[in-house]
Amino acid sequence: MSVDPTANIHPSAVIEPGATIGAGASVGAFTLVGSDVVLAADVDVRSHVVLTGDTQIGEGTVIFPFASIGEVPQDLKFAGERTRLRVGRRNRIREHVTMNAGTAHGGGETVVGDDGLFMAGCHIAHDCRIGDRVIVVNQSAVAGHCLLEDDVIVGGLSGIHQWVRIGQGAIIGALSMVTNDVVPYGLVTGPRAELDGLNLVGLKRKGVARSDIQALRVALLTLKQGEGTFLERARRLGAETDSEYVHRMVTFITGASDRSFLVPK
């Protein structure tokens, strides 16, 4: 066990031999820190948290009561192999959040980026790749092997089907079931989710130029109404546009995926 002398450990916390706790970190009452857990500097773990498995938590992350971080995946194919969870810096992981380690057949690792907000009761499943500044709202579930790129927002009580990719800056409305890939900057709504336009609020908040927003609007219209298949229309867009945002959308669409796309209504 390696506990920095500046760390603050509540007397009732259980720190298993082998755990590493960095400078300025704190561990609250009745929290369990497993033998293969690494807490970086200034991590703040509140009371009644379970941290287990081969799990690393990045600097400045805060974990609220009753979260379960690094437990084995909810996958019947899991046979006890050693897999990992890697959580980045400055995340806010709220009450009752669950984040599972990876599986051998899925790459062995679940990865969460920096500066995310994971609200009460949400779930990040095995082998997910979660980007930076992602927000997952209360009681939403991200199933195994999903990719959420930077700046994605998943609304409350939503479900993301396994293997789905959600592109950068997209927003998923509350109470949505997302079964197909979502293009970058897309706006998705409905119980059986449909692509309903662009995440205009998010684009404007990030200061995206009006010309780029207009280019994205034209791109969505082309994807909806142009000639050829969805993939063929996307490839033509890439050859015809100068917008980096449209190019990012095209690169995402033409990338490897096991699922089809939600397309504009």
Contacts in CASP RR format, 6 or more apart in sequence:
PFRMAT RR
TARGET T0000
AUTHOR 0000-0000-0000
METHOD contacts of the structure
MODEL  1
MSVDPTANIHPSAVIEPGATIGAGASVGAFTLVGSDVVLAADVDVRSHVV
LTGDTQIGEGTVIFPFASIGEVPQDLKFAGERTRLRVGRRNRIREHVTMN
AGTAHGGGETVVGDDGLFMAGCHIAHDCRIGDRVIVVNQSAVAGHCLLED
DVIVGGLSGIHQWVRIGQGAIIGALSMVTNDVVPYGLVTGPRAELDGLNL
VGLKRKGVARSDIQALRVALLTLKQGEGTFLERARRLGAETDSEYVHRMV
TFITGASDRSFLVPK
1 15 0 8 1.000
1 16 0 8 1.000
1 17 0 8 1.000
1 18 0 8 1.000
1 19 0 8 1.000
1 20 0 8 1.000
2 18 0 8 1.000
2 19 0 8 1.000
2 20 0 8 1.000
2 21 0 8 1.000
2 22 0 8 1.000
3 9 0 8 1.000
3 15 0 8 1.000
3 19 0 8 1.000
3 20 0 8 1.000
3 21 0 8 1.000
3 22 0 8 1.000
4 21 0 8 1.000
4 22 0 8 1.000
4 23 0 8 1.000
4 24 0 8 1.000
4 25 0 8 1.000
4 41 0 8 1.000
6 22 0 8 1.000
6 23 0 8 1.000
6 24 0 8 1.000
7 21 0 8 1.000
7 22 0 8 1.000
7 23 0 8 1.000
7 24 0 8 1.000
7 25 0 8 1.000
7 26 0 8 1.000
7 27 0 8 1.000
8 24 0 8 1.000
8 25 0 8 1.000
8 26 0 8 1.000
8 27 0 8 1.000
9 15 0 8 1.000
9 21 0 8 1.000
9 26 0 8 1.000
9 27 0 8 1.000
9 28 0 8 1.000
10 27 0 8 1.000
10 28 0 8 1.000
10 29 0 8 1.000
10 30 0 8 1.000
10 31 0 8 1.000
10 47 0 8 1.000
12 28 0 8 1.000
12 29 0 8 1.000
12 30 0 8 1.000
13 27 0 8 1.000
13 28 0 8 1.000
13 29 0 8 1.000
13 30 0 8 1.000
13 31 0 8 1.000
13 32 0 8 1.000
13 33 0 8 1.000
14 31 0 8 1.000
14 32 0 8 1.000
14 33 0 8 1.000
15 21 0 8 1.000
15 27 0 8 1.000
15 33 0 8 1.000
15 34 0 8 1.000
16 32 0 8 1.000
16 33 0 8 1.000
16 34 0 8 1.000
16 35 0 8 1.000
16 37 0 8 1.000
17 35 0 8 1.000
18 34 0 8 1.000
18 35 0 8 1.000
18 36 0 8 1.000
19 33 0 8 1.000
19 34 0 8 1.000
19 35 0 8 1.000
19 36 0 8 1.000
19 37 0 8 1.000
19 38 0 8 1.000
19 39 0 8 1.000
20 37 0 8 1.000
20 38 0 8 1.000
20 39 0 8 1.000
21 27 0 8 1.000
21 33 0 8 1.000
21 39 0 8 1.000
21 43 0 8 1.000
22 39 0 8 1.000
22 40 0 8 1.000
22 41 0 8 1.000
22 43 0 8 1.000
23 41 0 8 1.000
23 42 0 8 1.000
24 41 0 8 1.000
24 42 0 8 1.000
25 39 0 8 1.000
25 40 0 8 1.000
25 41 0 8 1.000
25 42 0 8 1.000
25 43 0 8 1.000
25 44 0 8 1.000
25 45 0 8 1.000
26 43 0 8 1.000
26 44 0 8 1.000
26 45 0 8 1.000
27 33 0 8 1.000
27 39 0 8 1.000
27 45 0 8 1.000
28 45 0 8 1.000
28 46 0 8 1.000
28 47 0 8 1.000
28 49 0 8 1.000
29 47 0 8 1.000
29 48 0 8 1.000
30 47 0 8 1.000
30 48 0 8 1.000
31 45 0 8 1.000
31 46 0 8 1.000
31 47 0 8 1.000
31 48 0 8 1.000
31 49 0 8 1.000
31 50 0 8 1.000
31 51 0 8 1.000
32 49 0 8 1.000
32 50 0 8 1.000
32 51 0 8 1.000
32 52 0 8 1.000
33 39 0 8 1.000
33 45 0 8 1.000
33 51 0 8 1.000
34 51 0 8 1.000
34 52 0 8 1.000
34 53 0 8 1.000
36 52 0 8 1.000
36 53 0 8 1.000
36 54 0 8 1.000
36 55 0 8 1.000
37 51 0 8 1.000
37 52 0 8 1.000
37 53 0 8 1.000
37 55 0 8 1.000
37 56 0 8 1.000
37 57 0 8 1.000
38 55 0 8 1.000
38 56 0 8 1.000
38 57 0 8 1.000
39 45 0 8 1.000
39 51 0 8 1.000
39 57 0 8 1.000
39 58 0 8 1.000
40 56 0 8 1.000
40 57 0 8 1.000
40 58 0 8 1.000
40 59 0 8 1.000
40 60 0 8 1.000
40 61 0 8 1.000
40 89 0 8 1.000
41 59 0 8 1.000
41 60 0 8 1.000
42 59 0 8 1.000
42 60 0 8 1.000
43 57 0 8 1.000
43 58 0 8 1.000
43 59 0 8 1.000
43 60 0 8 1.000
43 61 0 8 1.000
43 62 0 8 1.000
43 63 0 8 1.000
44 60 0 8 1.000
44 61 0 8 1.000
44 62 0 8 1.000
44 63 0 8 1.000
45 51 0 8 1.000
45 57 0 8 1.000
45 62 0 8 1.000
45 63 0 8 1.000
46 62 0 8 1.000
46 63 0 8 1.000
46 64 0 8 1.000
46 65 0 8 1.000
47 65 0 8 1.000
48 65 0 8 1.000
48 66 0 8 1.000
49 63 0 8 1.000
49 64 0 8 1.000
49 65 0 8 1.000
49 66 0 8 1.000
49 67 0 8 1.000
49 68 0 8 1.000
49 69 0 8 1.000
50 67 0 8 1.000
50 68 0 8 1.000
50 69 0 8 1.000
50 71 0 8 1.000
51 57 0 8 1.000
51 63 0 8 1.000
51 69 0 8 1.000
51 70 0 8 1.000
52 69 0 8 1.000
52 70 0 8 1.000
52 71 0 8 1.000
53 70 0 8 1.000
53 71 0 8 1.000
53 72 0 8 1.000
53 85 0 8 1.000
53 101 0 8 1.000
54 82 0 8 1.000
54 83 0 8 1.000
54 84 0 8 1.000
54 85 0 8 1.000
54 101 0 8 1.000
55 69 0 8 1.000
55 70 0 8 1.000
55 84 0 8 1.000
55 85 0 8 1.000
55 86 0 8 1.000
55 87 0 8 1.000
55 101 0 8 1.000
56 84 0 8 1.000
56 85 0 8 1.000
56 86 0 8 1.000
56 87 0 8 1.000
57 63 0 8 1.000
57 69 0 8 1.000
57 87 0 8 1.000
57 88 0 8 1.000
58 87 0 8 1.000
58 88 0 8 1.000
58 89 0 8 1.000
58 90 0 8 1.000
58 91 0 8 1.000
59 88 0 8 1.000
59 89 0 8 1.000
59 90 0 8 1.000
60 89 0 8 1.000
60 90 0 8 1.000
61 87 0 8 1.000
61 88 0 8 1.000
61 89 0 8 1.000
61 90 0 8 1.000
61 91 0 8 1.000
61 92 0 8 1.000
61 93 0 8 1.000
62 91 0 8 1.000
62 92 0 8 1.000
62 93 0 8 1.000
63 69 0 8 1.000
63 93 0 8 1.000
63 97 0 8 1.000
64 92 0 8 1.000
64 93 0 8 1.000
64 94 0 8 1.000
64 95 0 8 1.000
64 97 0 8 1.000
64 120 0 8 1.000
65 95 0 8 1.000
66 95 0 8 1.000
66 96 0 8 1.000
67 93 0 8 1.000
67 94 0 8 1.000
67 95 0 8 1.000
67 96 0 8 1.000
67 97 0 8 1.000
67 98 0 8 1.000
67 99 0 8 1.000
68 97 0 8 1.000
68 98 0 8 1.000
68 99 0 8 1.000
69 85 0 8 1.000
69 87 0 8 1.000
69 93 0 8 1.000
69 97 0 8 1.000
69 98 0 8 1.000
69 99 0 8 1.000
70 85 0 8 1.000
70 99 0 8 1.000
70 100 0 8 1.000
70 101 0 8 1.000
70 110 0 8 1.000
71 98 0 8 1.000
71 100 0 8 1.000
71 101 0 8 1.000
72 78 0 8 1.000
72 80 0 8 1.000
72 100 0 8 1.000
72 101 0 8 1.000
73 83 0 8 1.000
73 100 0 8 1.000
73 101 0 8 1.000
73 102 0 8 1.000
73 103 0 8 1.000
73 125 0 8 1.000
73 126 0 8 1.000
73 127 0 8 1.000
73 144 0 8 1.000
74 100 0 8 1.000
74 125 0 8 1.000
74 126 0 8 1.000
75 103 0 8 1.000
75 126 0 8 1.000
75 144 0 8 1.000
77 103 0 8 1.000
77 105 0 8 1.000
78 103 0 8 1.000
78 104 0 8 1.000
78 126 0 8 1.000
79 104 0 8 1.000
81 103 0 8 1.000
81 104 0 8 1.000
81 108 0 8 1.000
83 101 0 8 1.000
83 102 0 8 1.000
83 103 0 8 1.000
83 104 0 8 1.000
83 107 0 8 1.000
83 108 0 8 1.000
83 109 0 8 1.000
83 110 0 8 1.000
83 126 0 8 1.000
84 101 0 8 1.000
84 102 0 8 1.000
84 108 0 8 1.000
84 109 0 8 1.000
84 110 0 8 1.000
85 99 0 8 1.000
85 100 0 8 1.000
85 101 0 8 1.000
85 102 0 8 1.000
85 109 0 8 1.000
85 110 0 8 1.000
85 112 0 8 1.000
86 109 0 8 1.000
86 110 0 8 1.000
86 111 0 8 1.000
86 112 0 8 1.000
87 93 0 8 1.000
87 99 0 8 1.000
87 112 0 8 1.000
87 113 0 8 1.000
88 112 0 8 1.000
88 113 0 8 1.000
88 114 0 8 1.000
89 113 0 8 1.000
89 114 0 8 1.000
89 115 0 8 1.000
90 114 0 8 1.000
90 115 0 8 1.000
90 116 0 8 1.000
91 112 0 8 1.000
91 113 0 8 1.000
91 114 0 8 1.000
91 115 0 8 1.000
91 116 0 8 1.000
91 117 0 8 1.000
91 118 0 8 1.000
92 116 0 8 1.000
92 117 0 8 1.000
92 118 0 8 1.000
93 99 0 8 1.000
93 118 0 8 1.000
94 117 0 8 1.000
94 118 0 8 1.000
94 119 0 8 1.000
94 120 0 8 1.000
94 121 0 8 1.000
94 122 0 8 1.000
95 120 0 8 1.000
95 121 0 8 1.000
96 120 0 8 1.000
96 121 0 8 1.000
97 118 0 8 1.000
97 119 0 8 1.000
97 120 0 8 1.000
97 121 0 8 1.000
97 122 0 8 1.000
97 123 0 8 1.000
97 124 0 8 1.000
98 121 0 8 1.000
98 122 0 8 1.000
98 123 0 8 1.000
98 124 0 8 1.000
99 110 0 8 1.000
99 112 0 8 1.000
99 118 0 8 1.000
99 123 0 8 1.000
99 124 0 8 1.000
100 110 0 8 1.000
100 124 0 8 1.000
100 125 0 8 1.000
100 126 0 8 1.000
101 108 0 8 1.000
101 109 0 8 1.000
101 110 0 8 1.000
101 126 0 8 1.000
102 108 0 8 1.000
102 109 0 8 1.000
102 110 0 8 1.000
102 126 0 8 1.000
102 127 0 8 1.000
103 126 0 8 1.000
103 127 0 8 1.000
106 126 0 8 1.000
106 127 0 8 1.000
106 145 0 8 1.000
107 127 0 8 1.000
108 127 0 8 1.000
109 127 0 8 1.000
110 124 0 8 1.000
110 125 0 8 1.000
110 126 0 8 1.000
110 127 0 8 1.000
110 128 0 8 1.000
110 129 0 8 1.000
111 128 0 8 1.000
111 129 0 8 1.000
111 130 0 8 1.000
112 124 0 8 1.000
112 128 0 8 1.000
112 130 0 8 1.000
112 131 0 8 1.000
112 134 0 8 1.000
113 130 0 8 1.000
113 131 0 8 1.000
113 132 0 8 1.000
113 134 0 8 1.000
114 131 0 8 1.000
114 132 0 8 1.000
114 133 0 8 1.000
115 132 0 8 1.000
115 133 0 8 1.000
116 130 0 8 1.000
116 132 0 8 1.000
116 133 0 8 1.000
116 134 0 8 1.000
116 135 0 8 1.000
117 134 0 8 1.000
117 135 0 8 1.000
117 136 0 8 1.000
118 124 0 8 1.000
118 135 0 8 1.000
118 136 0 8 1.000
119 135 0 8 1.000
119 136 0 8 1.000
119 137 0 8 1.000
119 138 0 8 1.000
119 140 0 8 1.000
119 156 0 8 1.000
120 138 0 8 1.000
120 139 0 8 1.000
121 138 0 8 1.000
121 139 0 8 1.000
122 136 0 8 1.000
122 137 0 8 1.000
122 138 0 8 1.000
122 139 0 8 1.000
122 140 0 8 1.000
122 141 0 8 1.000
122 142 0 8 1.000
122 154 0 8 1.000
123 140 0 8 1.000
123 141 0 8 1.000
123 142 0 8 1.000
124 130 0 8 1.000
124 136 0 8 1.000
124 142 0 8 1.000
125 141 0 8 1.000
125 142 0 8 1.000
125 143 0 8 1.000
125 144 0 8 1.000
125 145 0 8 1.000
125 146 0 8 1.000
125 162 0 8 1.000
126 144 0 8 1.000
126 145 0 8 1.000
127 144 0 8 1.000
127 145 0 8 1.000
128 142 0 8 1.000
128 144 0 8 1.000
128 145 0 8 1.000
128 146 0 8 1.000
128 147 0 8 1.000
128 148 0 8 1.000
129 146 0 8 1.000
129 147 0 8 1.000
129 148 0 8 1.000
130 142 0 8 1.000
130 148 0 8 1.000
131 148 0 8 1.000
131 149 0 8 1.000
131 150 0 8 1.000
131 152 0 8 1.000
132 150 0 8 1.000
132 151 0 8 1.000
133 150 0 8 1.000
133 151 0 8 1.000
134 148 0 8 1.000
134 150 0 8 1.000
134 151 0 8 1.000
134 152 0 8 1.000
134 153 0 8 1.000
134 154 0 8 1.000
135 152 0 8 1.000
135 153 0 8 1.000
135 154 0 8 1.000
135 155 0 8 1.000
136 142 0 8 1.000
136 154 0 8 1.000
136 155 0 8 1.000
137 153 0 8 1.000
137 154 0 8 1.000
137 155 0 8 1.000
137 156 0 8 1.000
137 157 0 8 1.000
137 158 0 8 1.000
137 174 0 8 1.000
138 156 0 8 1.000
138 157 0 8 1.000
139 156 0 8 1.000
139 157 0 8 1.000
140 154 0 8 1.000
140 155 0 8 1.000
140 156 0 8 1.000
140 157 0 8 1.000
140 158 0 8 1.000
140 159 0 8 1.000
140 160 0 8 1.000
141 158 0 8 1.000
141 159 0 8 1.000
141 160 0 8 1.000
142 148 0 8 1.000
142 154 0 8 1.000
142 159 0 8 1.000
142 160 0 8 1.000
143 159 0 8 1.000
143 160 0 8 1.000
143 161 0 8 1.000
143 162 0 8 1.000
143 163 0 8 1.000
143 164 0 8 1.000
144 162 0 8 1.000
144 163 0 8 1.000
145 162 0 8 1.000
145 163 0 8 1.000
146 160 0 8 1.000
146 161 0 8 1.000
146 162 0 8 1.000
146 163 0 8 1.000
146 164 0 8 1.000
146 165 0 8 1.000
146 166 0 8 1.000
147 164 0 8 1.000
147 165 0 8 1.000
147 166 0 8 1.000
147 167 0 8 1.000
148 154 0 8 1.000
148 160 0 8 1.000
148 166 0 8 1.000
148 167 0 8 1.000
149 165 0 8 1.000
149 166 0 8 1.000
149 167 0 8 1.000
149 168 0 8 1.000
149 169 0 8 1.000
149 170 0 8 1.000
149 184 0 8 1.000
149 252 0 8 1.000
150 168 0 8 1.000
150 169 0 8 1.000
151 168 0 8 1.000
151 169 0 8 1.000
151 202 0 8 1.000
151 206 0 8 1.000
152 166 0 8 1.000
152 167 0 8 1.000
152 168 0 8 1.000
152 169 0 8 1.000
152 170 0 8 1.000
152 171 0 8 1.000
152 172 0 8 1.000
153 169 0 8 1.000
153 170 0 8 1.000
153 171 0 8 1.000
153 172 0 8 1.000
153 199 0 8 1.000
154 160 0 8 1.000
154 166 0 8 1.000
154 172 0 8 1.000
154 173 0 8 1.000
155 171 0 8 1.000
155 172 0 8 1.000
155 173 0 8 1.000
155 174 0 8 1.000
155 176 0 8 1.000
156 173 0 8 1.000
156 174 0 8 1.000
156 175 0 8 1.000
157 174 0 8 1.000
157 175 0 8 1.000
158 172 0 8 1.000
158 173 0 8 1.000
158 174 0 8 1.000
158 175 0 8 1.000
158 176 0 8 1.000
158 177 0 8 1.000
158 178 0 8 1.000
159 176 0 8 1.000
159 177 0 8 1.000
159 178 0 8 1.000
160 166 0 8 1.000
160 172 0 8 1.000
160 178 0 8 1.000
161 177 0 8 1.000
161 178 0 8 1.000
161 179 0 8 1.000
161 180 0 8 1.000
161 259 0 8 1.000
163 257 0 8 1.000
163 258 0 8 1.000
163 259 0 8 1.000
164 178 0 8 1.000
164 179 0 8 1.000
164 180 0 8 1.000
164 181 0 8 1.000
164 182 0 8 1.000
164 259 0 8 1.000
165 181 0 8 1.000
165 182 0 8 1.000
165 252 0 8 1.000
165 257 0 8 1.000
165 259 0 8 1.000
166 172 0 8 1.000
166 178 0 8 1.000
166 181 0 8 1.000
166 182 0 8 1.000
167 181 0 8 1.000
167 182 0 8 1.000
167 183 0 8 1.000
167 184 0 8 1.000
167 185 0 8 1.000
167 186 0 8 1.000
167 252 0 8 1.000
168 184 0 8 1.000
168 185 0 8 1.000
168 248 0 8 1.000
168 252 0 8 1.000
169 184 0 8 1.000
169 185 0 8 1.000
169 186 0 8 1.000
169 199 0 8 1.000
169 202 0 8 1.000
169 203 0 8 1.000
170 182 0 8 1.000
170 183 0 8 1.000
170 184 0 8 1.000
170 185 0 8 1.000
170 186 0 8 1.000
170 187 0 8 1.000
170 188 0 8 1.000
170 199 0 8 1.000
171 186 0 8 1.000
171 187 0 8 1.000
171 188 0 8 1.000
171 199 0 8 1.000
171 201 0 8 1.000
171 202 0 8 1.000
172 178 0 8 1.000
172 182 0 8 1.000
172 188 0 8 1.000
172 193 0 8 1.000
173 187 0 8 1.000
173 188 0 8 1.000
173 189 0 8 1.000
173 190 0 8 1.000
173 193 0 8 1.000
175 190 0 8 1.000
175 191 0 8 1.000
176 188 0 8 1.000
176 189 0 8 1.000
176 190 0 8 1.000
176 191 0 8 1.000
176 193 0 8 1.000
177 191 0 8 1.000
177 192 0 8 1.000
177 193 0 8 1.000
178 188 0 8 1.000
178 193 0 8 1.000
178 262 0 8 1.000
179 192 0 8 1.000
179 193 0 8 1.000
179 259 0 8 1.000
180 259 0 8 1.000
180 260 0 8 1.000
180 261 0 8 1.000
180 262 0 8 1.000
181 252 0 8 1.000
181 257 0 8 1.000
181 259 0 8 1.000
181 260 0 8 1.000
181 261 0 8 1.000
181 262 0 8 1.000
182 188 0 8 1.000
182 195 0 8 1.000
182 261 0 8 1.000
182 262 0 8 1.000
183 195 0 8 1.000
183 220 0 8 1.000
183 223 0 8 1.000
183 249 0 8 1.000
183 252 0 8 1.000
183 253 0 8 1.000
183 261 0 8 1.000
183 262 0 8 1.000
184 245 0 8 1.000
184 248 0 8 1.000
184 249 0 8 1.000
184 252 0 8 1.000
185 198 0 8 1.000
185 199 0 8 1.000
185 203 0 8 1.000
185 216 0 8 1.000
185 245 0 8 1.000
185 249 0 8 1.000
186 195 0 8 1.000
186 197 0 8 1.000
186 198 0 8 1.000
186 199 0 8 1.000
187 195 0 8 1.000
187 196 0 8 1.000
187 197 0 8 1.000
187 198 0 8 1.000
187 199 0 8 1.000
187 200 0 8 1.000
188 194 0 8 1.000
188 195 0 8 1.000
188 196 0 8 1.000
188 262 0 8 1.000
189 196 0 8 1.000
190 196 0 8 1.000
193 262 0 8 1.000
194 262 0 8 1.000
194 265 0 8 1.000
195 220 0 8 1.000
195 261 0 8 1.000
195 262 0 8 1.000
195 263 0 8 1.000
195 264 0 8 1.000
195 265 0 8 1.000
196 264 0 8 1.000
196 265 0 8 1.000
197 220 0 8 1.000
197 264 0 8 1.000
198 213 0 8 1.000
198 216 0 8 1.000
198 217 0 8 1.000
198 220 0 8 1.000
200 213 0 8 1.000
203 212 0 8 1.000
203 213 0 8 1.000
203 216 0 8 1.000
204 213 0 8 1.000
208 245 0 8 1.000
211 243 0 8 1.000
212 243 0 8 1.000
212 244 0 8 1.000
212 245 0 8 1.000
212 246 0 8 1.000
215 241 0 8 1.000
215 243 0 8 1.000
215 245 0 8 1.000
215 246 0 8 1.000
216 243 0 8 1.000
216 245 0 8 1.000
216 246 0 8 1.000
216 249 0 8 1.000
219 237 0 8 1.000
219 241 0 8 1.000
219 243 0 8 1.000
219 246 0 8 1.000
219 249 0 8 1.000
220 264 0 8 1.000
221 264 0 8 1.000
222 233 0 8 1.000
222 236 0 8 1.000
222 237 0 8 1.000
223 230 0 8 1.000
223 233 0 8 1.000
223 234 0 8 1.000
223 237 0 8 1.000
223 263 0 8 1.000
223 264 0 8 1.000
224 263 0 8 1.000
224 264 0 8 1.000
224 265 0 8 1.000
226 233 0 8 1.000
227 233 0 8 1.000
230 253 0 8 1.000
230 261 0 8 1.000
230 263 0 8 1.000
231 253 0 8 1.000
231 254 0 8 1.000
234 249 0 8 1.000
234 250 0 8 1.000
234 253 0 8 1.000
234 254 0 8 1.000
235 250 0 8 1.000
235 254 0 8 1.000
237 246 0 8 1.000
237 249 0 8 1.000
237 250 0 8 1.000
238 246 0 8 1.000
238 247 0 8 1.000
238 250 0 8 1.000
241 247 0 8 1.000
241 250 0 8 1.000
253 261 0 8 1.000
END
